[in-house]
Amino acid sequence: MWNPELMREVPAAALPPVLCYHRVGGPLELGVTRVARSTFARQMNALARAGWRTLTLPAFSQRVTHPPSHTPHPEFLLSFDDGYASLAEHVYPVLADMGFTATTFLITDYVGRLNTWDVRYTWRRLAHLDWDTIGRWQERGFDFASHSASHARLTWLSEAHAAAELERSRQALRHRLGPRATRAVAYPFGARDERIERLARAAGYELGFGGVRGNGSPLALARLPVYVWDVGSIPVGFRGGTSGAIGRFVAHAANRCAVGTSVMKGLGLRGWGLGTFHREPPRS
């Protein structure tokens, strides 16, 4: 159930930061979301050595509703969008060995399937985590939540269609993983507005994660995306001063410009190989 207490505004500075990765390792791509395995491991190790600790999604939610006056060590929420199968091979074991955890936002219509929702940025389609694998890692303390049903850009959809995306995803998560997985949604492409926040609240979500900039609402929380150019030991979004500000600005610009997939899906053009497009047959 929706908790009315979450409606109050939350000062962004009082919240732990939220890192957002997409792909770690695996085949190279023409896009910007892939981070090398060595880069990811270096960043996690550097954060661990600096005293950072990861939060579970329920613990982060607690920080939203009741921000502590003091924590013994710096905390952050580590998140992954899309739920690619490579996470179970390249990421979760590394985090478990370090004592870290993470929250993965799943495109529920594509769990256990290939990423035909996306433009083909790699030579071959990429696999998503299946429910059995997700369940095993949930039992080990990793969290899972919604990234909508089909990864449609919600702000471009009608009221009814956007509501159905949010509700169908949440129902699938409740059925497969239980109520703990129904707490939060990460809006595809970070795209949200007041209408989408209202629909997410009506669907029963307590937390909503958008782009680099939030607005103080629990349904419009900010995240710090890590892209291919962020190769330092400490992700740019975690840095202070001018370099951190510039890094967050670039990430915000990249996030706002990520309309290629949405446009191609709108045209019905999902496959991209060597500069040519082809129309995929409709799914039965």
C-alpha positions as CSV (number, residue, x, y, z in Angstrom):
1,M,0.0,0.0,0.0
2,W,1.0,3.6,-0.6
3,N,2.4,5.2,2.5
4,P,1.1,8.8,2.8
5,E,4.2,9.7,4.8
6,L,6.3,9.4,1.6
7,M,4.4,12.3,0.1
8,R,6.4,14.9,2.0
9,E,9.2,16.5,0.2
10,V,12.7,15.1,0.9
11,P,15.7,17.4,0.7
12,A,18.0,15.9,-2.0
13,A,21.1,16.7,0.1
14,A,19.8,14.6,3.0
15,L,19.5,11.5,0.8
16,P,22.3,9.0,0.1
17,P,23.5,9.2,-3.5
18,V,22.2,6.7,-6.1
19,L,24.6,5.2,-8.7
20,C,23.1,3.9,-11.9
21,Y,24.8,1.4,-14.2
22,H,23.3,-0.4,-17.2
23,R,25.7,-2.9,-18.7
24,V,29.0,-4.2,-17.2
25,G,31.3,-6.1,-19.5
26,G,30.1,-8.2,-22.4
27,P,30.3,-7.2,-26.1
28,L,31.1,-3.7,-27.1
29,E,28.3,-1.5,-28.3
30,L,27.7,1.6,-30.4
31,G,26.0,3.3,-27.4
32,V,27.3,4.8,-24.2
33,T,25.9,2.6,-21.4
34,R,28.5,-0.2,-21.4
35,V,31.1,0.0,-18.6
36,A,34.2,-2.3,-18.7
37,R,34.4,-5.0,-16.1
38,S,37.8,-3.7,-14.9
39,T,36.4,-0.1,-14.6
40,F,33.4,-1.3,-12.6
41,A,35.6,-3.4,-10.3
42,R,38.0,-0.6,-9.8
43,Q,35.2,1.8,-8.9
44,M,33.6,-0.5,-6.4
45,N,36.9,-1.3,-4.8
46,A,37.8,2.4,-4.5
47,L,34.4,3.2,-2.9
48,A,34.8,0.3,-0.5
49,R,38.3,1.4,0.5
50,A,37.0,4.9,1.0
51,G,34.5,3.5,3.6
52,W,31.3,3.6,1.5
53,R,28.6,1.0,2.1
54,T,25.7,0.0,-0.1
55,L,22.1,0.2,1.0
56,T,19.3,-2.3,0.3
57,L,16.3,-0.7,-1.2
58,P,14.2,-1.0,2.0
59,A,17.1,0.7,3.9
60,F,17.2,3.5,1.3
61,S,13.4,3.9,1.6
62,Q,13.9,4.3,5.3
63,R,16.4,7.1,4.7
64,V,13.8,8.8,2.5
65,T,11.0,8.6,5.2
66,H,13.3,9.2,8.2
67,P,16.7,10.8,7.2
68,P,19.1,10.0,10.0
69,S,21.0,12.8,11.6
70,H,24.2,10.9,11.4
71,T,25.6,7.7,9.8
72,P,28.9,6.0,10.9
73,H,30.0,5.7,7.3
74,P,29.0,7.1,3.9
75,E,26.2,5.2,2.2
76,F,24.8,4.9,-1.4
77,L,22.3,2.9,-3.3
78,L,23.8,0.9,-6.2
79,S,21.4,0.3,-9.0
80,F,21.3,-1.3,-12.4
81,D,18.8,-0.7,-15.1
82,D,17.4,-3.2,-17.6
83,G,18.5,-6.4,-15.9
84,Y,20.9,-8.0,-18.4
85,A,21.8,-11.6,-17.8
86,S,25.5,-10.7,-17.6
87,L,24.9,-9.1,-14.2
88,A,24.7,-12.6,-12.7
89,E,28.1,-13.5,-14.2
90,H,30.1,-10.3,-14.1
91,V,28.6,-8.1,-11.3
92,Y,26.6,-9.8,-8.5
93,P,29.4,-12.3,-7.5
94,V,31.9,-9.4,-7.3
95,L,29.6,-7.4,-5.1
96,A,28.8,-10.3,-2.9
97,D,32.5,-11.0,-2.3
98,M,32.8,-7.3,-1.2
99,G,29.8,-7.3,1.0
100,F,28.0,-5.0,-1.3
101,T,24.4,-5.3,-2.6
102,A,22.5,-3.7,-5.4
103,T,19.0,-3.0,-6.7
104,T,18.2,-4.0,-10.3
105,F,15.3,-2.5,-12.1
106,L,13.7,-5.1,-14.4
107,I,11.8,-4.7,-17.7
108,T,9.3,-7.3,-16.7
109,D,8.0,-8.2,-20.2
110,Y,11.5,-9.1,-21.2
111,V,12.7,-11.1,-18.2
112,G,14.3,-14.3,-19.6
113,R,14.2,-12.9,-23.2
114,L,16.4,-11.0,-25.6
115,N,16.5,-7.2,-25.6
116,T,14.4,-6.7,-28.7
117,W,12.8,-3.7,-27.0
118,D,16.0,-1.7,-27.8
119,V,17.9,-0.6,-30.9
120,R,20.5,-3.1,-31.7
121,Y,23.7,-1.4,-30.4
122,T,25.5,-4.8,-30.4
123,W,26.1,-7.3,-33.2
124,R,23.9,-9.8,-31.4
125,R,20.9,-9.3,-29.1
126,L,21.6,-9.4,-25.4
127,A,19.8,-11.7,-22.9
128,H,18.0,-10.5,-19.8
129,L,18.0,-12.2,-16.4
130,D,15.4,-15.0,-16.0
131,W,13.1,-15.3,-13.0
132,D,15.0,-18.3,-11.5
133,T,18.3,-16.4,-11.5
134,I,16.6,-13.3,-10.1
135,G,15.0,-15.4,-7.4
136,R,18.3,-16.9,-6.3
137,W,20.0,-13.5,-6.0
138,Q,17.0,-12.0,-4.2
139,E,17.5,-14.8,-1.6
140,R,21.1,-13.6,-1.2
141,G,20.0,-10.1,-0.3
142,F,19.9,-8.4,-3.7
143,D,16.8,-6.3,-4.5
144,F,14.8,-6.0,-7.7
145,A,12.2,-3.5,-8.7
146,S,10.4,-2.1,-11.8
147,H,11.8,-0.5,-14.9
148,S,8.3,-0.6,-16.5
149,A,6.8,-3.5,-18.5
150,S,8.3,-2.8,-21.9
151,H,10.8,0.1,-21.5
152,A,8.5,2.6,-23.3
153,R,9.2,6.3,-22.7
154,L,6.3,6.9,-20.3
155,T,6.0,10.6,-20.9
156,W,5.2,9.9,-24.6
157,L,2.4,7.6,-23.8
158,S,-1.3,8.2,-23.2
159,E,-2.6,8.2,-19.7
160,A,-4.1,4.7,-20.0
161,H,-1.0,3.2,-21.7
162,A,1.4,4.7,-19.2
163,A,-0.7,3.5,-16.3
164,A,-0.9,0.0,-17.8
165,E,2.9,-0.1,-18.2
166,L,3.4,0.8,-14.5
167,E,0.7,-1.5,-13.2
168,R,1.5,-4.6,-15.3
169,S,5.2,-4.4,-14.3
170,R,4.3,-4.1,-10.6
171,Q,1.8,-7.0,-10.8
172,A,4.4,-9.2,-12.4
173,L,7.0,-8.4,-9.7
174,R,4.5,-9.1,-6.9
175,H,3.5,-12.4,-8.5
176,R,7.1,-13.6,-9.1
177,L,9.1,-12.0,-6.3
178,G,6.7,-10.8,-3.6
179,P,5.7,-7.4,-2.2
180,R,9.3,-6.4,-1.5
181,A,9.9,-6.0,-5.3
182,T,6.9,-3.7,-5.7
183,R,8.3,-0.7,-3.8
184,A,10.1,1.3,-6.5
185,V,10.2,2.1,-10.2
186,A,13.0,3.5,-12.3
187,Y,11.5,5.4,-15.2
188,P,12.8,4.3,-18.6
189,F,15.3,6.9,-19.9
190,G,14.8,8.8,-16.7
191,A,11.8,10.4,-18.3
192,R,9.1,11.5,-15.9
193,D,6.8,14.5,-15.2
194,E,4.1,15.3,-12.8
195,R,1.6,13.1,-14.7
196,I,3.9,10.1,-14.6
197,E,4.7,10.6,-10.9
198,R,0.9,10.7,-10.2
199,L,0.4,7.5,-12.2
200,A,3.3,5.8,-10.4
201,R,1.8,6.7,-7.1
202,A,-1.6,5.5,-8.1
203,A,-0.1,2.1,-9.2
204,G,1.3,1.7,-5.7
205,Y,4.9,2.7,-6.0
206,E,6.5,4.4,-3.1
207,L,9.7,5.5,-4.8
208,G,10.4,6.7,-8.3
209,F,13.9,7.2,-9.8
210,G,14.5,9.6,-12.7
211,G,17.5,11.2,-14.2
212,V,20.4,13.3,-12.7
213,R,18.1,15.9,-11.2
214,G,15.2,15.2,-8.8
215,N,12.6,17.6,-7.6
216,G,12.3,16.7,-3.9
217,S,9.5,14.2,-4.3
218,P,10.0,10.5,-3.4
219,L,8.5,9.8,-6.8
220,A,11.2,11.9,-8.6
221,L,14.5,10.9,-7.0
222,A,17.8,11.7,-8.7
223,R,20.4,9.1,-9.8
224,L,24.0,9.5,-11.0
225,P,24.4,7.5,-14.2
226,V,27.8,5.9,-15.1
227,Y,28.5,5.9,-18.8
228,V,31.3,4.6,-20.9
229,W,33.5,7.7,-20.5
230,D,33.4,7.5,-16.7
231,V,36.6,5.5,-16.3
232,G,38.1,6.9,-13.2
233,S,38.4,5.1,-9.9
234,I,35.6,7.3,-8.3
235,P,32.5,7.8,-10.5
236,V,32.3,11.4,-11.6
237,G,29.0,11.9,-9.9
238,F,30.6,11.2,-6.5
239,R,33.2,13.9,-6.9
240,G,33.0,17.3,-5.5
241,G,34.0,20.6,-7.0
242,T,34.1,21.6,-10.7
243,S,34.9,18.1,-12.0
244,G,31.9,16.6,-10.3
245,A,29.6,19.4,-11.4
246,I,30.8,19.0,-15.0
247,G,30.4,15.2,-14.9
248,R,26.8,15.5,-13.6
249,F,26.0,18.1,-16.3
250,V,27.3,15.8,-19.1
251,A,25.4,12.8,-17.7
252,H,22.3,14.9,-17.5
253,A,22.7,16.0,-21.1
254,A,23.4,12.4,-22.3
255,N,20.3,11.3,-20.4
256,R,18.1,14.0,-22.0
257,C,19.4,13.2,-25.5
258,A,18.7,9.5,-25.2
259,V,15.7,9.5,-27.5
260,G,17.0,7.2,-30.3
261,T,15.4,4.1,-28.9
262,S,12.1,5.8,-28.4
263,V,12.1,7.2,-31.9
264,M,13.0,3.9,-33.5
265,K,10.4,2.1,-31.5
266,G,7.8,4.6,-32.5
267,L,8.7,4.0,-36.1
268,G,8.6,0.3,-35.6
269,L,12.3,0.0,-36.4
270,R,14.2,-2.0,-33.8
271,G,17.0,-3.8,-35.5
272,W,20.1,-1.9,-36.5
273,G,23.0,-3.6,-38.2
274,L,25.9,-1.9,-40.1
275,G,23.9,1.2,-40.7
276,T,20.7,-0.4,-42.0
277,F,17.4,-0.8,-40.4
278,H,14.8,-3.6,-40.7
279,R,11.3,-4.0,-39.4
280,E,10.9,-6.9,-37.0
281,P,7.8,-9.1,-37.4
282,P,5.1,-8.5,-34.7
283,R,5.1,-10.7,-31.7
284,S,2.3,-13.1,-31.3
